[in-house]
Amino acid sequence: MPHPLQSRTVTRLPLATACLAALLAVVGAGCGRPAAGPPPVLVVGVDGADWKVIERLWAEGRLPNLRRMADRGTAFRLETIHHASPVIWTSIATGVRPEIHGITDFAVPTAAGDQPTSSTLRRVPALWNMATAAGRRSAVVGWWATWPAEDINGVVVSDRALAPLDHRVAPAPFLDRYLAIEAAARAAPGRFGGNEATRVQDQVMTATAQQLCGEGFDLVLVYLRSIDIACHFDWKYLEPETFGDLDPAEVATGRERIAAAYEAADQAVGALRGAIGPEATVLVLSDHGFHAMEREELRVLLDLDAVLAELGLLKRAGGGVEMARSLLYTYASPSHLMAKKVRFCLAGREPGGTVNEGERPAVRARLEAALGHVTWAGGAPALRLRDPSAKERHGGADLVVEVLEEGAAAPLLADGRPLAVAPPQISRLSGTHGRTTAGVLFADGPAIARAATPAGMTVLDVAPTVLYAMGLPTAESFAGRARLELFRGAFRRRHPLHTISTWGEPRDGQGTASAVDQAIIEQLAALGYIE
């Protein structure tokens, strides 16, 4: 049943995807935004922003830009549908569920290993494609799963723009300008937190979007990630009672790291709000909120083959394992796994292997003795050998080396001396989120009804609501609907809601590999997103 507000205003247009050009005449899109048409729309995605934190910081007089947005317009909970950020942000951009748009997790398995999500996996149009079909100009900055950058009527600065990849931005001639913005933003004082990578990324994306906001785009979308990263690592300092006896000074420092990430996002919102102009419709939203984990979890990125080499059990050659001169090697175990499968370099099984069946017990004993000398920096045992489970044995393991959590601290030592290997990357997670951890939505601008609170609004309602704010039709194929309750009566009367059957039928999606895939997978593993 249509919403009561929609039932009075909807005009259903018999429009197929192949006839989208006719839409220009129907809704008066023309070439660019009509002079009397809706104002530009700015969407700021703030990954992981949570109401509990915002209200605490408001009570301390912080986050003034979000406070002004709430006072001038509205702010409320935004229900989510998934736990994985690229899945949710793609649903926000497309208006359809994951099984339709095709991005269903952080990565997809391939013969070469896990591959991070990419724009070519997406099976349906996103808001920027819809705007292009209607003759509108969009700027997309840092949004999840936008690499390789698509050619649209406007600009795409992809989520991998900081990496030296082809198609990091579109159109190609924009790259020189983008690189100049990036260089200046990198040199500016740091405001964002989370970690060094997200600090730089958010500074660059904010600086890029701020310039583009002043250039007449009909739609600007920008994504910021630092809050999410800070909350994964430091949430225990917001709810220390959940994690036992924590030092008060440590709690104060850790809590301030989260607060600093929120304040940087708030400053970015203020800068972008000022750059887009007072007439714009502005939405600031998160994909999900946060809550405490049941217990703190340790994540260790460790190259076990490098350790085996240092212990004299493995020889490397040409980036691989030299089986003829090795006794053991790590088998199908990415560096983020805490239990790593190990195989003998067995004669007749491994190409070039020389370990005979009868030598297995002696090689195992040698490995166990060597691991007994490996400790964390403080002296706690770091690695332990065990027999594989039935499942692990079925997966090819002869033995399993476990990474021990107690006392984990880099560097790794052997008999008290540092091993000549890359220090293990150690992260401790205390915050998480799931399918029911609601996010936030702020909206303001002359078109927005003050204190409007659409009941039960979800991330699936965002795309149709943005299209309505732009004066473009929503699609009957969307999983959500335009929430007209957000808009003033005068705006609704001037801009009746139109619908079409679809903005594009699903197509086949295919992932695209890049030179930075492994680095992205390791970052995701450190956050607990990939097991």
KEMI-919014 format. One record per residue (C-alpha): x, y negated, z negated; residue in three letters. Coordinates in steps of 0.1 Angstrom, whole numbers, plus 5000, padded with zeros to 4 digits. Each point is the difference from the previous one (the first is absolute). Layout:
<atoms>
XYZALA/...
</atoms>
This chain:
<atoms>
500050005000MET/501449665009PRO/500949764972HIS/497349744994PRO/502249715011LEU/500850195032GLN/496450095008SER/499249635007ARG/503149925020THR/501250305020VAL/499949995038THR/500950345014ARG/501949975033LEU/500050305024PRO/503749975005LEU/502450285008ALA/503849984994THR/500749985038ALA/497849695001CYS/501649804972LEU/500849725025ALA/496349925000ALA/500249944963LEU/501749675007LEU/496949865017ALA/497750154973VAL/501749864969VAL/501749705017GLY/503550114992ALA/501549855031GLY/503849965001CYS/501049934964GLY/497749884972ARG/497149785012PRO/500049654985ALA/496750064982ALA/500750364991GLY/501050164967PRO/503249884984PRO/503250215000PRO/500350294976VAL/503050084979LEU/500350354984VAL/502850054974VAL/500550364990GLY/501650034966VAL/500850374994ASP/499150134965GLY/498549684985ALA/498050094970ASP/497349824980TRP/501450094966LYS/503349835008VAL/498549705017ILE/497749934970GLU/502950034975ARG/502149765020LEU/497149765004TRP/499750004962ALA/503649884999GLU/499249725025GLY/501850175029ARG/499050075036LEU/498449665007PRO/499450065037ASN/497950314994LEU/498249824972ARG/499149725024ARG/498850245026MET/497750174974ALA/498749674987ASP/499349855035ARG/498850335015GLY/499750344986THR/502050304986ALA/498950354992PHE/501050375001ARG/500650165033LEU/499350385000GLU/502650215017THR/499750335019ILE/503550174999HIS/503250014980HIS/502549935029ALA/500649645010SER/500550055038PRO/496750195001VAL/498149734981ILE/501649705019TRP/499250175033THR/496350054989SER/500049634989ILE/501249905035ALA/497850245020THR/496750044980GLY/500050375003VAL/501050304978ARG/503450175002PRO/498850305018GLU/498849775028ILE/503049755002HIS/502550284997GLY/502449884973ILE/499450244971THR/503249984979ASP/503349824996PHE/501750245025ALA/499350285024VAL/501950325002PRO/502050065032THR/502650265011ALA/502749754991ALA/498549944965GLY/497649754985ASP/499449705022GLN/498649674986PRO/496749875013THR/500149785031SER/497749795020SER/499850265028THR/498350244975LEU/497049774998ARG/497250135021ARG/497649705000VAL/500349625005PRO/501049784971ALA/498849654993LEU/502749855022TRP/499050225029ASN/496449904996MET/500949634998ALA/502150045032THR/497150175018ALA/497849694990ALA/502649755012GLY/501149904965ARG/503649964988ARG/501450194971SER/503250004979ALA/500750334982VAL/502949984975VAL/501550304982GLY/496850215000TRP/500450374992TRP/500550235030ALA/500449735027THR/503350125014TRP/500550035029PRO/498549655004ALA/497149995025GLU/499649745027ASP/496949794990ILE/498749655006ASN/502249864974GLY/503050124979VAL/500750324981VAL/502950024975VAL/500050364991SER/500650174966ASP/503550105013ARG/501049655012ALA/502949994976LEU/501650315017ALA/502049965032PRO/497550195021LEU/498449945034ASP/496549884999HIS/500349864965ARG/498049705011VAL/497749925030ALA/500149835023PRO/503750065007ALA/501049635005PRO/498849934964PHE/502950204986LEU/502549725002ASP/497749774980ARG/499250274975TYR/503750074994LEU/500649634992ALA/497250014975ILE/501350324985GLU/503549864996ALA/498749694982ALA/497750204978ALA/502750244990ARG/502249714990ALA/497349834979ALA/499850064962PRO/498350334991GLY/496549994985ARG/498550345008PHE/500750304978GLY/499550385003GLY/503450085014ASN/502549835023GLU/498450135031ALA/496549894992THR/501349664987ARG/501649935033VAL/497250145021GLN/497349794982ASP/502149685002GLN/500550055037VAL/496350095007MET/498849704980THR/502349765018ALA/499050145034THR/496249994992ALA/500349654986GLN/501349875033GLN/497550195020LEU/497149884978CYS/500549655014GLY/499950105037GLU/496350045007GLY/499550374997PHE/496450124995ASP/501150284977LEU/503150044979VAL/500750314980LEU/503050044977VAL/501050274976TYR/502149984968LEU/501350314981ARG/502049894970SER/497250034974ILE/499550375009ASP/503750084996ILE/500349824967ALA/496950174985CYS/501250345010HIS/503349954981PHE/499049784971ASP/496350074992TRP/501150154966LYS/500949654988TYR/496349895005LEU/498750304981GLU/503050104977PRO/497750184976GLU/499650275027THR/503750085002PHE/501150034964GLY/502649804981ASP/501349735024LEU/502449724989ASP/498049674998PRO/502749815018ALA/500050255028GLU/496249975002VAL/500149625002ALA/502650025028THR/498150275020GLY/496749834996ARG/501549685014GLU/501250185031ARG/496450085009ILE/498949654991ALA/502749855022ALA/498850215030ALA/496449884995TYR/501249644997GLU/502050035032ALA/496950135018ALA/497949724985ASP/502549745013GLN/499950175034ALA/496249985000VAL/500249634992GLY/502549935028ALA/498050205026LEU/496749844988ARG/501549665005GLY/501550095035ALA/496750145014ILE/498149684991GLY/497049934977PRO/497350105026GLU/501350365002ALA/498350304985THR/502650174977VAL/499850364987LEU/502650134975VAL/499650374993LEU/501850314987SER/499650365012ASP/499850144964HIS/500949914964GLY/502150194975PHE/499950214969HIS/502550174977ALA/501350355008MET/499550274975GLU/503849994994ARG/503049845016GLU/501350195030GLU/503550025012LEU/501049995037ARG/503550085010VAL/501449975036LEU/503050235001LEU/502050155029ASP/500750344986LEU/502150115030ASP/502449724992ALA/500250134964VAL/500650355012LEU/502849875022ALA/501649824970GLU/499850324981LEU/501950195027GLY/497050215011LEU/499249845033LEU/501949845029LYS/498549735022ARG/500849955037ALA/498449765025GLY/497249904976GLY/499050374994GLY/501150304980VAL/503050205012GLU/498650354992MET/503250195006ALA/501749804972ARG/497149974976SER/498450234974LEU/496749824995LEU/497949725014TYR/496749824993THR/497250135021TYR/497049805011ALA/500149784969SER/499949635005PRO/502049794976SER/497049894980HIS/499050354988LEU/500750084964MET/500250385007ALA/502350065030LYS/500150335019LYS/503550145006VAL/501150275024ARG/503150215003PHE/502049965032CYS/499250365006LEU/501750195027ALA/497650115027GLY/497349764989ARG/501549655001GLU/501949925033PRO/503650044991GLY/499350104964GLY/502750224983THR/498550094966VAL/499350374998ASN/497050154982GLU/502250154973GLY/501649664993GLU/496749844990ARG/500350064962PRO/503649864999ALA/499049695021VAL/497049944977ARG/502250034969ALA/502449755015ARG/497249755008LEU/498550044965GLU/503449934984ALA/500749705022ALA/496549854993LEU/500750044962GLY/502749745003HIS/497849745017VAL/498449744976THR/498349675001TRP/501949694990ALA/499250054963GLY/501050364999GLY/496650185003ALA/499950295024PRO/498949895035ALA/499450325020LEU/498850354992ARG/499950325021LEU/497150244999ARG/498450275021ASP/497449895025PRO/496350054996SER/498150235024ALA/498949695019LYS/503549855001GLU/501450335011ARG/497450025028HIS/501249655010GLY/503550135005GLY/501749944967ALA/502650244986ASP/500549784969LEU/498649684986VAL/502049714985VAL/497849784977GLU/500849644993VAL/499649954963LEU/498149694987GLU/501449974964GLU/502749734998GLY/499949935038ALA/502449715007ALA/502449945029ALA/502750085008PRO/500450385001LEU/503050134981LEU/502050325003ALA/502050074968ASP/499549634991GLY/501349875033ARG/497749835026PRO/499350225030LEU/500949835033ALA/496550015013VAL/497449735006ALA/498549924965PRO/496650164996PRO/497149755003GLN/498050034968ILE/496649854995SER/497550034971ARG/496449965008LEU/497349904975SER/497249855021GLY/497850165026THR/496749985018HIS/497450225017GLY/496750005019ARG/498149844972THR/502549734990THR/498249695012ALA/501849705015GLY/499149635001VAL/498549765025LEU/500249624999PHE/498249785026ALA/499749635005ASP/499549745026GLY/497049795011PRO/498250305014ALA/500250204968ILE/497249994974ALA/501249914966ARG/500050294975ALA/498650245025ALA/500650364988THR/498950265026PRO/499250314980ALA/502150305008GLY/502149845028MET/502750245012THR/503149985021VAL/497850145029LEU/497949684999ASP/503049775006VAL/500450035038ALA/496349945008PRO/500049714975THR/503149845017VAL/498450045034LEU/496849834988TYR/502149724986ALA/501649965034MET/496650005018GLY/500650335016LEU/497850315000PRO/500350284976THR/499850365013ALA/497450264992GLU/502950255000SER/501549834969PHE/499850194967ALA/499449674981GLY/497949695007ARG/500449625001ALA/499349874965ARG/498049695009LEU/499449934963GLU/503549855000LEU/499049725022PHE/498049684995ARG/496449995014GLY/500949725024ALA/502850215014PHE/497850305005ARG/497349795017ARG/502649855025ARG/501650345006HIS/497550295002PRO/501550344997LEU/500450195033HIS/500850375004THR/501450225027ILE/500250385002SER/503850024996THR/503149805006TRP/501750315014GLY/499650375001GLU/502750214982PRO/503050105021ARG/502850244994ASP/502749884976GLY/503750095000GLN/502749904976GLY/503149825010THR/503550084985ALA/502449734990SER/503649974988ALA/498849904965VAL/497650294994ASP/502250174975GLN/500549684980ALA/496349944999ILE/499350364989ILE/502549974972GLU/498449674988GLN/496650175000LEU/501450304981ALA/501549774974ALA/496549874994LEU/498550354997GLY/498049975032TYR/501850305016ILE/500750314981GLU/
</atoms>
